[in-house]
Amino acid sequence: MEEKKDILITGASGMLGHYLKEIFGSDPDYRVFTLGRGEDNDFRCNLKTGAPDFGSQSFDIVVHCAGSEENDYDNAKLNVDGTVNLMDALDSHPPRYMVYISSWQVYGAEEGTEITEGQPIIPESPTGLSKKGAETKCETFASRHQTCLTIIRPARMFGNGVGGETLRMFRDAVNGRYIHIRGNDARLSIVTAYDVARAIKEVYTIGGTYNASDGKSPRLVDLMEAMTANAGKQKRITCLTPDWAEWIWRLGRFIPVIDQNLNPKVVSERMKTLTFDGSKLIEKSGITFHNTLDVISRTDPTYPYSEK
């Protein structure tokens, strides 16, 4: 009988960590260990401030989810400093396989269509810079220890426990704070955290760098409407012509809600298409990704919805 594989999941209480625990934990071939700040973790540690103590425990697989996509330098320190602290703790007992959860922001692109893993890495945001820095730390560690490294660069992920920019999008949609400009057909790449977790289980022994998206790239306005349906408040998004939007902003630009939605800079950003080619991960994993838009609107009958 083959021995169980010991897997360590950092950031296990986060959105992706939640699904990884379920997927690996339900497989009798794996024994799951978690690392995080909460008392319910096997190893309790704040990676931002120090290295964990694993004692004599070693791991066959490490999936490093702990990190931040909040675009300020203090939070982004977790991405690099936390990775360095984890690598230091694993140095004496390196895993055979490692997965690092990076971000679409490493590309530094403001717009583009079906960006591949071969796109030049020119990050500008705190998240992009720090995630790229953490990728480099993982690559150095993997090279030194002959560890098979997999880097996943997810598009915007959706699932239970969603946070950051995605949560702000939900709140704007549900509270009617998003105003759509007529003629704006900008598209975004999205993916469920559940599918990212499923894919990780299939490719971690292969290694490589992968974008993660469902390949559908919905329009922003359709995404926002799906979010209202998710909250049980489905409604049409307010729509204005470009001329009306500019006129209303000029009259009411000192009102926060108007400036936040109709400021010309905000309008310009929301009209940019930014999509990522996730076909490599879909092909290598061999799984069928869900249509994330249908999952968000709760109309996909095949998705395992959970109220946890």
C-alpha angles and dihedrals in degrees: 000000000000116000119246117261115238112225127188118205117193118201086025094161092059127093098270093036089057092060094041090055091051096046099044093033092057091055112086090211092070136065110202125214122182134207124198146111097274126093092241092069124100089226116032114205142132101227091196091069106027151359121268123241111232094174109199094338116117129185135220092204133023121193108191108203099147110114146094136256093189104123101231126099096239094058092038089059087076090066095059104022092042091051092049091050091050093048090050091054092048096044096095094045106027118191122242091230132030132184121194120197106217127165144250086243093077088081092063090214119151093190139001143122126255095345110198132212087260092066112120113263107236106150121185107170122081089248094049094047094047095044090052089049090052091048089056092050090051092048091052092049093047093049092050094049101032089242117164104241127202120187118196120196105191125197114226105320126216130197144100110327095025113175145162120040092351092056089050089054090053092051093048091050096046095043094048094246095128116088117190121218112223112248093027106133096164113154133207133197116239137173138181117252086225092062092045089054092048091050093049090057090055101045107033091096091052100053127202138112121290139181112221119215134128093240094238102098101193125205114268092240092053090049092052092049090050088054091057089052090051089058092048092249102100112179142147115272116244109258129199135179115246091250093051091045092054093044093051091047093051091052097042106023091124090062106090098220092051094046092047092055107028104033104128091236092053092046091050093051092049091053094060120102114221117176134161131212107239096170094109093061093042091052097044095045094046092215130126111241118220122243097257093203090059090046092052092049089045094236099118107100093194098058117099099234116198133189093207 
